[in-house]
Amino acid sequence: MADKKESSGTGMTLVIIIVVAGMVAWATISPAYLMNALKEERAHTLELGGGATDQWIYTKTMATSIEQLKDVTTNIKQTKSLPSVVRDWVQNRILSTWLWGTLIMYRANMLLLYFFILMPFTFAIMLDGFWVREISMHRFSSQSSARHRFGVVINTTTLFAACLWLVIPIPIPSVVAPLAIIAVGFATWMWLSNLQKRI
């Protein structure tokens, strides 16, 4: 019982730290830095998947981003009456928010593309895990609760890391996207294949 409370408290502390760090980053990060981060992300994508991959992701991202640019322009016009120091900061926050959102959309589209590319592999490995369990139902063998738990931990950790990767405004190699999908497939296989025979 104490372990669960400690784990819950640690998780809540981690969430608070991430939220505060995100707010500080949003308040201080410059549009120029985010623009460079987006350029570096595109360079990583070109290295990993080639021009066609980057073109698909960038086109999808810009389709959403350009629609939001209209609101950005309107909001910047509304700040003209503010004092110059405050106006500059507010305008930079508006631009930073838009560019940060564009970076998130770029990574989300990258994740979506690699999901479709790796979907046959992911589903195949999940199905294999299911049939491994079905076959074990007719054998005198016990399922490994440790491996089952390991699969759950890998899945949870991967999903948390992928969500963090989506929003963190630091250029990160795009290999994260396919690795995350493969890790989820492997973790699901581990979880399914070691699912207890009787629940």
Secondary structure, DSSP 8 states (H G I E B T S, - for coil): -HHHHHHHHHHHHHHHHHHHHHHHHHHH--HHHHHHHHHHHHHHHHHHH-HHHHHHHHHHHHHHHHHHHHHHHHHHHTTTTS-HHHHHHHHHHHHHHHHHHHHHHHHHHHHHHHHHHHHHHHHHHHHHHHHHHHHHTTSS----HHHHHHHHHHHHHHHHHHHHHHH--S---TTHHHHHHHHHHHHHHHHHHT--S--
